Amino acid sequence: MAETQRVKRIRDALNGVLLLDKPVGLSSNDALIQTKRLLNAKKAGHTGTLDPFATGLLPLCFGEATKFSHDLLFADKTYETVVHLGITTETGDTEGAVLENLSVGVTLEQIDAVLAQFRGPIEQVPPMYSALKRDGKPLYEYARAGITLEREARNVVIHELTLLSYEAPFLRLRVACSKGTYIRVLGEDIGRALGCGAHLNALRRTQVASLKLADAISLDAIQQMSPEQRINLLKPVDALLSDFEAIQLTDELAVRFLHGQRLALQKEGINLPELIPANLGRVRVYRFSDGKLLGSGLLQEYQVLAPERLISTSG
């Protein structure tokens, strides 16, 4: 009897962005795989990891949107977190073994004074339990083997550090920060400065660049939807570029742009005085006739537009 051949599943070539409210316990990659399967999508990627114990906003990119997913790695982010004072752990969160258990006797005045020390530009030493690599191996693999390596401090910026509530020993904070900030390390450093140690009891991401948790949907809700409803969840690709100024091109210039040509906009009769010179940099580019996104470009001196990342389906 001939062996039954497995029929390869045909995936859909979807393009867009889905804002997922990641549940606790799932890695970012597991959340991506489940969502990709539910949407039957051909190509997908996420925009920066959330630890398994963390929840909240995880933007997922499909198809052409993956070309712009890297940008969100460098975007500012906002979190709400619960810092458990008095207990330190190996990982700085609830997943690690307890190292110390100290008494907590801090006042609101002490907390306010310590929080003030962490606003603005600060230095952070990346944790051993992180995906940063040394000699091609993630630091967490060294940590699990009981090895601690020297790590250089990094410069990050805490744009906002707000005390939302304090019910000893739990300190609830809102943190808006630059790329590369470890909230686990921030919680540990705050506990150290208060003299009682700390770890993160909970972490929830509420914003990435201009994308907000209020617009996100849970995996459970997606599972209850029909295939058509799931596809309708996708935001357009340019949801990732909303912070950039927009430029519209004629059909002729759009063809040249999509062929990788640099365009002297002023010479072509397109004047952008409101963008020059203060906003030299990245822009999103559209075709005027149908409003389709063509990709992103770099607006250079003398109003020269250089193609950066192009949308291949715009034609």
Backbone as numpy.savetxt, mean C-alpha at the origin, in Angstrom:
# Nx Ny Nz CAx CAy CAz Cx Cy Cz
-7.81 -48.02 -20.18 -8.67 -46.83 -20.18 -7.78 -45.59 -20.18
-8.04 -44.71 -21.12 -7.20 -43.52 -21.25 -7.36 -42.62 -20.04
-6.26 -42.03 -19.64 -6.29 -41.13 -18.49 -7.05 -39.86 -18.84
-7.95 -39.47 -17.98 -8.74 -38.26 -18.21 -7.85 -37.03 -18.16
-7.90 -36.21 -19.21 -7.09 -35.01 -19.24 -7.75 -33.89 -18.45
-6.92 -33.16 -17.71 -7.44 -32.04 -16.94 -7.67 -30.85 -17.87
-8.86 -30.28 -17.82 -9.19 -29.12 -18.65 -8.66 -27.86 -17.98
-7.83 -27.15 -18.72 -7.25 -25.92 -18.17 -8.29 -24.82 -18.10
-8.38 -24.20 -16.94 -9.37 -23.15 -16.74 -8.96 -21.89 -17.50
-9.89 -21.32 -18.23 -9.63 -20.10 -18.98 -9.93 -18.90 -18.08
-8.91 -18.10 -17.83 -9.06 -16.91 -16.98 -9.45 -15.69 -17.81
-10.14 -14.74 -17.16 -10.57 -13.52 -17.83 -9.51 -12.44 -17.73
-9.31 -11.71 -18.81 -8.33 -10.61 -18.84 -8.99 -9.35 -18.29
-9.05 -9.25 -16.98 -9.69 -8.11 -16.33 -8.67 -7.00 -16.07
-9.13 -5.75 -16.15 -8.29 -4.60 -15.86 -8.99 -3.72 -14.83
-8.29 -3.38 -13.76 -8.88 -2.49 -12.76 -8.29 -2.71 -11.39
-8.91 -2.06 -10.42 -8.42 -2.06 -9.04 -9.56 -2.45 -8.11
-9.28 -3.37 -7.21 -10.27 -3.77 -6.20 -9.70 -3.43 -4.83
-10.49 -2.74 -4.03 -10.07 -2.38 -2.68 -10.61 -3.43 -1.72
-9.71 -4.27 -1.23 -10.09 -5.36 -0.34 -9.87 -4.97 1.12
-10.84 -5.34 1.96 -10.66 -5.23 3.41 -10.14 -6.58 3.88
-8.81 -6.67 3.99 -8.18 -7.95 4.32 -8.55 -8.40 5.73
-8.94 -9.66 5.89 -9.27 -10.16 7.23 -8.02 -10.55 8.01
-8.16 -10.69 9.30 -7.07 -11.13 10.15 -6.76 -12.60 9.83
-5.49 -12.97 9.90 -5.10 -14.37 9.73 -4.65 -14.75 8.34
-4.96 -13.94 7.34 -4.54 -14.23 5.98 -3.32 -13.38 5.62
-2.37 -13.97 4.90 -1.30 -13.17 4.35 -1.86 -12.37 3.18
-1.15 -11.32 2.78 -1.60 -10.51 1.64 -1.66 -11.36 0.38
-0.69 -12.26 0.23 -0.66 -13.10 -0.97 -1.82 -14.09 -0.99
-2.16 -14.65 0.17 -3.31 -15.55 0.24 -4.60 -14.82 -0.09
-4.72 -13.58 0.41 -5.91 -12.78 0.11 -6.00 -12.49 -1.39
-4.85 -12.21 -1.99 -4.81 -11.96 -3.44 -5.23 -13.20 -4.21
-4.70 -14.36 -3.84 -5.01 -15.61 -4.55 -6.50 -15.91 -4.48
-7.10 -15.74 -3.29 -8.52 -16.02 -3.14 -9.37 -15.07 -3.97
-9.00 -13.78 -3.96 -9.77 -12.79 -4.72 -9.61 -13.02 -6.21
-8.40 -13.32 -6.65 -8.14 -13.60 -8.06 -8.98 -14.79 -8.53
-9.08 -15.82 -7.70 -9.88 -16.99 -8.05 -11.36 -16.62 -8.13
-11.84 -15.82 -7.19 -13.26 -15.44 -7.18 -13.64 -14.62 -8.41
-12.71 -13.80 -8.90 -12.97 -12.99 -10.08 -12.57 -13.70 -11.37
-11.97 -14.89 -11.24 -11.49 -15.65 -12.40 -10.55 -14.79 -13.26
-9.68 -14.06 -12.59 -8.81 -13.10 -13.28 -7.52 -13.76 -13.76
-7.05 -13.30 -14.90 -5.85 -13.86 -15.52 -4.57 -13.35 -14.83
-4.51 -12.05 -14.54 -3.30 -11.44 -13.99 -3.66 -10.51 -12.85
-2.95 -10.63 -11.73 -3.26 -9.79 -10.57 -2.03 -9.65 -9.68
-2.02 -8.61 -8.89 -0.95 -8.38 -7.93 -1.44 -7.45 -6.83
-0.76 -7.47 -5.68 -1.14 -6.54 -4.62 -0.12 -5.42 -4.55
-0.38 -4.46 -3.66 0.38 -3.21 -3.67 1.16 -3.01 -2.37
1.68 -4.08 -1.83 2.40 -3.97 -0.56 1.71 -4.78 0.50
2.49 -5.49 1.28 1.93 -6.49 2.20 1.38 -5.89 3.49
0.38 -6.58 4.00 -0.09 -6.40 5.37 0.24 -7.70 6.10
0.76 -7.61 7.31 1.05 -8.81 8.09 -0.23 -9.62 8.31
-0.12 -10.94 8.48 -1.31 -11.76 8.69 -2.19 -11.28 9.85
-1.58 -10.77 10.93 -2.39 -10.34 12.08 -3.09 -9.00 11.83
-2.68 -8.28 10.77 -3.24 -6.97 10.46 -4.45 -7.10 9.54
-5.31 -6.11 9.57 -6.49 -6.07 8.71 -6.52 -4.74 7.97
-7.52 -4.63 7.08 -7.75 -3.33 6.47 -7.42 -3.27 4.99
-7.19 -2.06 4.53 -7.13 -1.76 3.10 -5.95 -2.43 2.41
-6.27 -3.28 1.44 -5.27 -3.92 0.60 -5.71 -3.73 -0.86
-5.17 -2.72 -1.56 -5.54 -2.54 -2.97 -4.97 -3.67 -3.82
-5.84 -4.28 -4.61 -5.44 -5.36 -5.51 -5.56 -4.88 -6.95
-4.54 -5.14 -7.75 -4.50 -4.66 -9.13 -4.67 -5.83 -10.09
-5.46 -5.60 -11.14 -5.73 -6.63 -12.13 -5.35 -6.13 -13.52
-4.72 -7.03 -14.30 -4.38 -6.71 -15.66 -3.48 -5.50 -15.80
-3.92 -4.52 -16.59 -3.11 -3.34 -16.86 -2.81 -2.52 -15.62
-3.64 -2.63 -14.60 -3.42 -1.88 -13.36 -2.15 -2.32 -12.65
-1.69 -3.56 -12.91 -0.47 -4.03 -12.25 0.75 -3.21 -12.65
0.66 -2.52 -13.80 1.78 -1.68 -14.23 2.02 -0.50 -13.28
0.97 -0.16 -12.50 1.06 1.00 -11.63 1.04 0.61 -10.14
0.99 -0.68 -9.86 0.88 -1.13 -8.46 2.10 -0.75 -7.64
3.27 -0.71 -8.29 4.51 -0.40 -7.57 4.46 0.98 -6.93
3.69 1.90 -7.54 3.64 3.27 -7.02 3.11 3.31 -5.59
2.16 2.43 -5.28 1.56 2.47 -3.94 2.51 1.97 -2.86
3.56 1.27 -3.25 4.57 0.87 -2.27 5.24 2.09 -1.66
5.29 3.17 -2.43 5.99 4.38 -2.00 5.03 5.45 -1.49
3.74 5.12 -1.41 2.74 6.11 -0.99 2.65 6.22 0.53
2.17 7.36 1.00 1.88 7.52 2.42 0.70 6.61 2.79
0.70 6.16 4.04 -0.36 5.26 4.50 -0.86 5.69 5.87
-2.09 5.29 6.19 -2.70 5.63 7.48 -3.20 4.35 8.15
-2.97 4.26 9.45 -3.35 3.08 10.22 -4.05 3.49 11.51
-4.87 2.57 12.04 -5.31 2.64 13.43 -4.76 1.39 14.11
-4.20 1.59 15.29 -3.54 0.48 15.96 -3.80 0.51 17.45
-3.76 -0.65 18.06 -3.86 -0.78 19.52 -2.51 -1.26 20.03
-1.89 -0.42 20.86 -0.59 -0.76 21.46 -0.85 -1.29 22.86
-0.40 -2.52 23.10 -0.57 -3.16 24.42 0.67 -2.86 25.25
0.53 -1.95 26.21 1.66 -1.58 27.06 1.95 -2.68 28.07
3.23 -2.80 28.45 3.62 -3.71 29.52 4.07 -5.08 29.09
3.82 -5.44 27.82 4.21 -6.76 27.33 5.00 -6.61 26.04
6.20 -7.19 26.00 6.98 -7.21 24.76 6.99 -8.63 24.20
7.06 -8.73 22.88 7.08 -10.04 22.23 8.22 -10.11 21.22
8.52 -11.30 20.77 9.61 -11.51 19.81 9.39 -10.76 18.51
8.13 -10.70 18.08 7.82 -10.13 16.77 7.29 -8.70 16.84
7.02 -8.20 18.05 6.45 -6.87 18.19 4.95 -6.84 18.00
4.34 -8.02 17.83 2.88 -8.11 17.69 2.38 -9.35 18.44
1.15 -9.74 18.17 0.55 -10.85 18.91 1.05 -12.21 18.46
1.81 -12.27 17.36 2.22 -13.56 16.80 3.48 -14.13 17.45
4.19 -13.28 18.20 5.45 -13.73 18.78 5.32 -14.14 20.24
6.30 -14.91 20.70 6.34 -15.33 22.10 6.60 -14.12 23.01
6.02 -14.15 24.21 6.20 -13.06 25.16 7.63 -13.08 25.71
8.25 -11.90 25.71 9.61 -11.76 26.24 9.61 -11.18 27.64
8.80 -10.14 27.86 8.73 -9.48 29.17 7.29 -9.10 29.48
7.03 -9.09 30.78 5.72 -8.66 31.27 5.96 -7.68 32.41
5.77 -6.40 32.14 6.10 -5.35 33.11 4.85 -4.62 33.57
4.95 -3.98 34.72 3.82 -3.20 35.24 3.69 -1.91 34.44
2.45 -1.44 34.36 2.15 -0.22 33.61 1.57 0.82 34.57
2.27 1.95 34.67 1.78 3.02 35.53 2.00 4.38 34.92
1.56 4.54 33.68 1.81 5.80 32.98 0.57 6.68 32.99
0.78 7.98 32.91 -0.32 8.94 32.90 -0.54 9.46 31.48
-1.67 10.10 31.29 -1.96 10.70 29.99 -0.93 11.77 29.64
-0.47 12.49 30.64 0.54 13.52 30.40 1.84 12.89 29.90
2.23 11.79 30.49 3.43 11.09 30.03 3.25 10.56 28.61
2.08 10.04 28.33 1.80 9.52 26.98 1.88 10.64 25.95
1.24 11.78 26.26 1.28 12.92 25.33 2.72 13.38 25.08
3.52 13.41 26.12 4.91 13.86 25.98 5.71 12.90 25.12
5.48 11.60 25.30 6.21 10.60 24.52 5.76 10.61 23.06
4.47 10.70 22.82 3.98 10.73 21.44 4.56 11.90 20.67
4.74 13.02 21.33 5.30 14.20 20.67 6.71 13.92 20.14
7.43 13.03 20.81 8.79 12.70 20.38 8.83 11.94 19.06
7.72 11.32 18.70 7.69 10.47 17.50 6.97 11.11 16.32
6.61 12.37 16.43 5.98 13.05 15.29 7.04 13.73 14.44
6.83 13.70 13.12 7.79 14.30 12.21 8.83 13.29 11.77
9.97 13.76 11.27 11.03 12.84 10.83 11.64 12.10 12.02
11.74 10.79 11.91 12.36 9.98 12.96 13.21 8.89 12.29
13.98 8.19 13.10 14.74 7.05 12.61 14.14 5.78 13.20
14.09 4.73 12.36 13.61 3.43 12.80 14.60 2.35 12.40
14.82 1.41 13.29 15.60 0.22 12.96 14.63 -0.86 12.53
14.71 -1.35 11.29 13.78 -2.39 10.82 13.83 -3.61 11.72
12.68 -4.27 11.92 12.65 -5.44 12.80 13.26 -6.67 12.15
13.75 -7.59 12.97 14.26 -8.85 12.44 13.13 -9.66 11.80
11.94 -9.58 12.37 10.81 -10.29 11.77 10.21 -9.40 10.69
10.89 -9.35 9.55 10.43 -8.57 8.40 10.90 -9.27 7.13
10.34 -8.82 5.99 10.68 -9.44 4.71 11.90 -8.81 4.06
12.52 -7.84 4.73 13.75 -7.27 4.20 14.79 -8.38 4.04
15.60 -8.29 2.97 16.52 -9.38 2.68 17.97 -9.01 3.00
18.71 -10.00 3.45 20.15 -9.91 3.66 20.78 -11.13 2.98
21.66 -10.89 2.03 22.28 -11.97 1.27 21.23 -12.89 0.64
20.17 -12.27 0.13 19.14 -13.02 -0.58 18.15 -13.76 0.29
18.27 -13.61 1.61 17.38 -14.34 2.53 16.62 -13.35 3.41
15.28 -13.50 3.57 14.52 -12.59 4.41 15.02 -12.59 5.85
14.94 -11.43 6.48 15.40 -11.33 7.87 14.64 -12.27 8.79
13.34 -12.49 8.49 12.58 -13.35 9.40 13.12 -14.78 9.44
13.78 -15.22 8.36 14.36 -16.57 8.38 15.54 -16.63 9.35
16.35 -15.56 9.38 17.43 -15.49 10.37 16.84 -15.47 11.79
15.79 -14.66 11.96 15.18 -14.52 13.30 14.64 -15.86 13.79
14.00 -16.61 12.90 13.45 -17.90 13.30 14.54 -18.90 13.66
15.74 -18.66 13.12 16.88 -19.53 13.44 17.63 -19.02 14.67
17.10 -17.97 15.32 17.73 -17.45 16.52 18.90 -16.52 16.25
19.01 -16.03 15.01 20.12 -15.16 14.63 19.64 -13.71 14.55
20.35 -12.82 15.20 20.04 -11.38 15.13 21.16 -10.67 14.38
20.80 -9.94 13.34 21.77 -9.22 12.53 21.69 -7.72 12.80
22.80 -7.04 12.59 22.81 -5.59 12.69 21.98 -5.00 11.54
21.16 -4.01 11.85 20.37 -3.33 10.82 20.57 -1.84 10.95
20.73 -1.18 9.82 20.90 0.27 9.84 19.55 0.95 10.04
19.57 2.04 10.80 18.34 2.82 11.01 17.93 3.47 9.70
16.62 3.61 9.51 16.07 4.24 8.31 15.34 5.52 8.70
15.36 6.49 7.79 14.62 7.72 8.01 13.20 7.57 7.50
12.24 7.82 8.37 10.82 7.82 7.99 10.18 9.07 8.56
8.93 9.32 8.16 8.23 10.51 8.64 6.87 10.10 9.20
6.59 10.51 10.42 5.28 10.31 11.03 4.50 11.61 10.85
3.58 11.63 9.88 2.83 12.84 9.58 1.78 13.14 10.65
1.21 12.08 11.21 0.19 12.23 12.25 0.34 11.10 13.25
0.25 11.44 14.52 0.26 10.44 15.59 -0.73 10.93 16.64
-1.95 10.41 16.56 -3.05 10.90 17.39 -3.49 9.84 18.39
-3.62 10.24 19.64 -4.16 9.36 20.69 -5.68 9.33 20.56
-6.22 8.18 20.23 -7.67 8.03 20.10 -8.32 7.67 21.42
-7.62 6.85 22.21 -8.13 6.50 23.54 -7.04 5.81 24.33
-7.19 5.84 25.65 -6.27 5.08 26.52 -7.06 4.47 27.66
-7.13 3.14 27.63 -7.71 2.37 28.73 -6.66 1.34 29.10
-5.89 1.66 30.14 -4.73 0.86 30.51 -5.07 -0.64 30.50
-4.20 -1.44 29.86 -2.90 -1.08 29.27 -2.95 -0.83 27.75
-4.15 -0.50 27.22 -4.30 -0.40 25.77 -4.32 1.05 25.31
-3.44 1.31 24.37 -3.26 2.65 23.81 -3.71 2.58 22.35
-4.78 3.28 22.03 -5.27 3.24 20.64 -4.84 4.50 19.92
-4.18 4.31 18.76 -3.57 5.43 18.04 -3.98 5.42 16.58
-3.97 6.63 15.99 -4.04 6.76 14.54 -2.70 7.28 14.05
-2.13 6.61 13.03 -0.80 6.95 12.53 -0.87 7.16 11.02
-0.45 8.33 10.56 -0.25 8.58 9.13 1.25 8.71 8.92
1.80 7.95 7.97 3.25 7.86 7.89 3.73 7.71 6.45
5.03 7.88 6.29 5.67 7.74 4.99 5.92 6.27 4.69
6.36 6.01 3.47 6.70 4.65 3.07 7.81 4.10 3.97
7.80 2.79 4.15 8.87 2.15 4.91 8.73 2.20 6.41
7.62 2.78 6.90 7.42 2.85 8.35 6.88 1.53 8.88
7.48 1.03 9.93 6.98 -0.17 10.61 6.20 0.26 11.84
4.88 0.02 11.82 4.05 0.39 12.96 4.39 -0.47 14.16
4.79 -1.71 13.93 5.21 -2.57 15.05 6.39 -1.96 15.79
7.35 -1.46 15.03 8.52 -0.83 15.65 8.12 0.45 16.37
7.23 1.22 15.76 6.76 2.45 16.41 6.11 2.12 17.75
5.27 1.08 17.78 4.63 0.68 19.04 5.65 0.25 20.09
6.65 -0.53 19.65 7.69 -0.97 20.58 8.49 0.23 21.11
8.82 1.16 20.22 9.61 2.33 20.62 8.84 3.22 21.59
7.53 3.36 21.38 6.70 4.14 22.30 6.68 3.48 23.67
6.51 2.15 23.68 6.52 1.43 24.96 7.85 1.55 25.68
8.94 1.50 24.91 10.27 1.65 25.50 10.45 3.05 26.10
9.97 4.06 25.38 10.09 5.44 25.86 9.25 5.67 27.11
8.16 4.91 27.24 7.31 5.02 28.44 7.85 4.19 29.60
8.86 3.38 29.31 9.51 2.60 30.37 8.81 1.31 30.73
7.84 0.88 29.91 7.09 -0.33 30.27 7.05 -1.35 29.14
7.64 -1.04 27.99 7.59 -1.96 26.87 6.20 -2.03 26.25
6.11 -2.64 25.06 4.81 -2.73 24.39 4.91 -3.64 23.17
3.74 -4.07 22.70 3.64 -4.73 21.40 2.30 -4.34 20.80
2.13 -4.60 19.50 0.86 -4.27 18.85 -0.15 -5.38 19.10
-1.30 -4.96 19.61 -2.40 -5.90 19.84 -3.30 -6.00 18.61
-3.34 -4.91 17.82 -4.16 -4.89 16.60 -3.62 -3.82 15.67
-3.82 -4.03 14.37 -3.38 -3.06 13.37 -4.35 -3.11 12.20
-4.84 -1.93 11.83 -5.80 -1.84 10.72 -5.42 -0.68 9.80
-5.19 -0.98 8.53 -4.82 0.07 7.58 -6.09 0.70 7.02
-6.16 2.02 7.08 -7.37 2.74 6.68 -7.21 3.56 5.41
-5.97 3.80 4.97 -5.78 4.60 3.76 -4.42 4.32 3.14
-4.38 4.28 1.80 -3.14 4.19 1.03 -3.23 5.25 -0.06
-2.36 6.25 0.02 -2.46 7.41 -0.88 -3.87 7.98 -0.75
-4.62 8.09 -1.85 -5.98 8.65 -1.77 -7.04 7.56 -1.67
-6.63 6.28 -1.64 -7.57 5.17 -1.54 -7.94 4.93 -0.08
-9.25 4.73 0.18 -9.73 4.67 1.56 -10.45 3.36 1.88
-10.31 2.95 3.13 -10.93 1.72 3.61 -12.44 1.76 3.48
-13.04 2.95 3.57 -14.50 3.08 3.48 -15.03 2.56 2.14
-14.17 2.51 1.13 -14.58 2.04 -0.20 -14.22 0.57 -0.44
-13.69 -0.09 0.59 -13.23 -1.48 0.44 -14.36 -2.47 0.72
-14.13 -3.72 0.32 -15.12 -4.78 0.51 -14.42 -6.01 1.08
-15.13 -6.80 1.85 -14.54 -7.98 2.48 -14.59 -9.19 1.56
-13.74 -10.16 1.85 -13.76 -11.42 1.09 -15.09 -12.14 1.24
-15.65 -12.11 2.44 -16.94 -12.77 2.67 -18.02 -12.17 1.78
-18.01 -10.84 1.64 -19.02 -10.18 0.81 -18.83 -10.54 -0.66
-17.58 -10.63 -1.11 -17.31 -10.99 -2.50 -17.80 -12.40 -2.80
-17.62 -13.30 -1.84 -18.03 -14.69 -2.02 -19.54 -14.82 -2.21
-20.30 -13.89 -1.66 -21.76 -13.94 -1.75 -22.29 -13.36 -3.06
-21.42 -12.78 -3.88 -21.84 -12.09 -5.10 -21.85 -13.01 -6.31
-22.57 -12.58 -7.33 -22.54 -13.27 -8.63 -21.26 -12.87 -9.36
-20.85 -13.62 -10.39 -19.66 -13.26 -11.15 -19.73 -11.84 -11.72
-20.90 -11.44 -12.20 -21.05 -10.10 -12.76 -20.87 -9.03 -11.69
-21.42 -9.27 -10.52 -21.28 -8.30 -9.42 -19.83 -8.17 -8.99
-19.11 -9.26 -8.99 -17.69 -9.23 -8.60 -16.89 -8.37 -9.58
-17.13 -8.55 -10.86 -16.40 -7.76 -11.86 -16.73 -6.28 -11.72
-17.96 -5.98 -11.37 -18.38 -4.58 -11.21 -17.72 -3.90 -10.02
-17.08 -4.68 -9.16 -16.36 -4.09 -8.02 -15.10 -3.36 -8.47
-14.59 -3.69 -9.65 -13.33 -3.14 -10.10 -13.45 -1.64 -10.41
-12.57 -0.88 -9.79 -12.44 0.53 -10.14 -11.54 0.64 -11.35
-11.65 1.74 -12.12 -10.79 1.88 -13.29 -9.32 1.97 -12.91
-8.46 1.68 -13.88 -7.03 1.68 -13.64 -6.55 3.02 -13.09
-7.14 4.11 -13.56 -6.65 5.43 -13.13 -7.01 5.77 -11.69
-7.71 4.87 -10.99 -7.91 5.07 -9.55 -6.58 5.11 -8.82
-5.56 4.48 -9.41 -4.22 4.49 -8.82 -3.45 5.77 -9.12
-3.98 6.58 -10.04 -3.25 7.76 -10.50 -3.97 9.06 -10.17
-4.95 9.00 -9.29 -5.80 10.16 -9.04 -5.05 11.34 -8.43
-3.89 11.11 -7.86 -3.11 12.21 -7.29 -2.32 12.97 -8.36
-2.29 12.46 -9.58 -1.52 13.11 -10.65 -2.41 14.05 -11.44
-1.83 15.11 -11.98 -2.54 15.99 -12.89 -2.86 15.23 -14.18
-3.95 15.63 -14.85 -4.39 14.96 -16.07 -4.08 15.80 -17.31
-3.65 15.12 -18.37 -3.40 15.75 -19.66 -4.20 14.99 -20.72
-4.85 15.74 -21.62 -5.62 15.13 -22.70 -4.94 15.41 -24.04
-4.87 14.37 -24.87 -4.19 14.48 -26.17 -5.18 14.26 -27.31
-4.91 14.88 -28.43 -5.68 14.62 -29.64 -5.41 13.19 -30.10
-6.23 12.68 -31.01 -6.05 11.32 -31.52 -4.66 11.14 -32.12
-4.21 12.12 -32.88 -2.90 12.02 -33.52 -1.78 11.95 -32.49
-1.85 12.84 -31.50 -0.82 12.84 -30.46 -0.90 11.58 -29.59
-2.12 11.07 -29.40 -2.29 9.85 -28.61 -1.56 8.67 -29.27
-1.67 8.57 -30.60 -0.98 7.49 -31.33 0.53 7.62 -31.15
1.04 8.83 -31.26 2.47 9.04 -31.10 2.92 8.73 -29.68
2.11 9.14 -28.71 2.43 8.87 -27.30 2.50 7.36 -27.05
1.52 6.61 -27.60 1.48 5.17 -27.41 2.61 4.44 -28.13
3.23 5.12 -29.08 4.39 4.57 -29.76 5.70 4.97 -29.07
5.56 5.60 -27.90 6.75 5.92 -27.12 7.43 7.23 -27.49
6.76 8.08 -28.27 7.39 9.33 -28.68 7.22 10.41 -27.61
8.26 11.20 -27.42 8.18 12.39 -26.57 7.49 13.50 -27.35
6.60 14.23 -26.66 5.79 15.25 -27.31 6.11 16.63 -26.74
6.41 17.58 -27.62 6.58 18.98 -27.21 5.21 19.61 -27.22
4.53 19.62 -26.08 3.12 19.99 -26.02 2.85 21.41 -26.50
3.71 22.34 -26.09 3.49 23.72 -26.48 3.59 23.87 -28.00
4.57 23.19 -28.59 4.74 23.23 -30.04 3.54 22.60 -30.75
2.92 21.61 -30.09 1.76 20.94 -30.68 0.46 21.68 -30.41
0.55 22.86 -29.78 -0.63 23.67 -29.53 -1.38 23.33 -28.27
-0.75 22.53 -27.39 -1.37 22.19 -26.10 -0.62 22.94 -25.01
-1.27 23.93 -24.43 -0.63 24.76 -23.41 -1.12 24.35 -22.03
-0.20 24.22 -21.11 -0.52 23.78 -19.76 0.08 24.74 -18.73
-0.28 26.00 -18.77 0.36 26.96 -17.87 0.12 26.67 -16.41
-1.01 26.02 -16.09 -1.30 25.74 -14.68 -0.40 24.65 -14.12
0.24 23.86 -14.99 1.11 22.79 -14.52 2.58 23.18 -14.49
2.91 24.31 -15.10 4.31 24.68 -15.27 4.63 25.93 -14.45
5.72 25.97 -13.70 6.69 24.88 -13.56 6.51 24.08 -12.28
5.51 24.47 -11.46 5.43 23.91 -10.10 5.21 22.40 -10.10
4.46 21.88 -11.06 4.09 20.47 -11.01 4.84 19.62 -12.03
6.04 20.01 -12.36 6.84 19.13 -13.21 6.92 17.75 -12.56
6.70 16.73 -13.33 6.74 15.39 -12.76 5.75 14.48 -13.46
5.20 13.52 -12.73 4.35 12.50 -13.33 2.93 13.02 -13.55
2.34 12.62 -14.66 0.97 13.00 -15.00 0.25 11.77 -15.56
-1.07 11.81 -15.55 -1.86 10.76 -16.22 -2.33 11.32 -17.56
-2.34 10.48 -18.56 -2.56 10.94 -19.92 -3.77 10.23 -20.52
-4.67 11.03 -21.12 -5.90 10.51 -21.71 -6.01 10.91 -23.18
-6.81 10.14 -23.92 -7.18 10.51 -25.27 -8.46 11.33 -25.18
-8.45 12.53 -25.74 -9.57 13.46 -25.58 -10.86 12.93 -26.20
-10.77 12.27 -27.36 -11.97 11.90 -28.11 -12.86 10.90 -27.38
-12.26 9.98 -26.62 -13.08 8.99 -25.92 -12.79 8.90 -24.42
-11.86 9.73 -23.93 -11.57 9.76 -22.50 -10.79 8.58 -21.99
-10.24 7.74 -22.89 -9.52 6.55 -22.44 -8.15 6.91 -21.87
-7.80 6.21 -20.79 -6.48 6.37 -20.20 -5.44 5.74 -21.11
-4.38 6.50 -21.42 -3.29 5.99 -22.24 -2.13 5.50 -21.41
-2.02 6.02 -20.18 -0.92 5.63 -19.30 -0.44 6.82 -18.51
0.76 6.73 -18.00 1.37 7.83 -17.26 2.54 8.38 -18.05
2.86 9.64 -17.80 3.98 10.27 -18.48 4.75 11.15 -17.54
5.89 11.58 -17.98 6.72 12.51 -17.22 6.69 13.86 -17.92
6.19 14.88 -17.24 6.14 16.22 -17.79 7.46 16.90 -17.45
8.22 17.20 -18.48 9.57 17.71 -18.31 9.64 19.19 -18.66
10.84 19.74 -18.60 11.02 21.15 -18.90 10.54 21.48 -20.30
10.09 22.72 -20.47 9.62 23.23 -21.76 8.37 22.48 -22.24
7.61 21.95 -21.27 6.35 21.25 -21.55 6.54 20.06 -22.50
7.61 19.33 -22.30 7.83 18.10 -23.05 7.27 16.92 -22.26
6.40 16.14 -22.91 5.76 14.98 -22.27 6.44 13.70 -22.76
7.03 12.97 -21.82 7.70 11.71 -22.15 6.85 10.54 -21.65
6.55 9.55 -22.50 5.79 8.38 -22.04 6.53 7.65 -20.92
5.76 7.12 -19.97 6.36 6.37 -18.86 5.84 4.94 -18.88
4.59 4.75 -18.44 3.96 3.42 -18.48 2.70 3.51 -19.31
2.59 2.65 -20.29 1.50 2.74 -21.26 0.48 1.63 -21.07
-0.78 1.94 -21.36 -1.85 0.97 -21.30 -1.99 0.33 -22.66
-1.69 -0.96 -22.76 -1.63 -1.61 -24.07 -3.01 -1.80 -24.68
-4.07 -1.82 -23.87 -5.41 -2.05 -24.40 -6.08 -0.78 -24.88
-5.43 0.38 -24.75 -6.09 1.62 -25.14 -6.11 1.79 -26.65
-5.14 1.13 -27.34 -5.15 1.11 -28.78 -4.95 2.44 -29.45
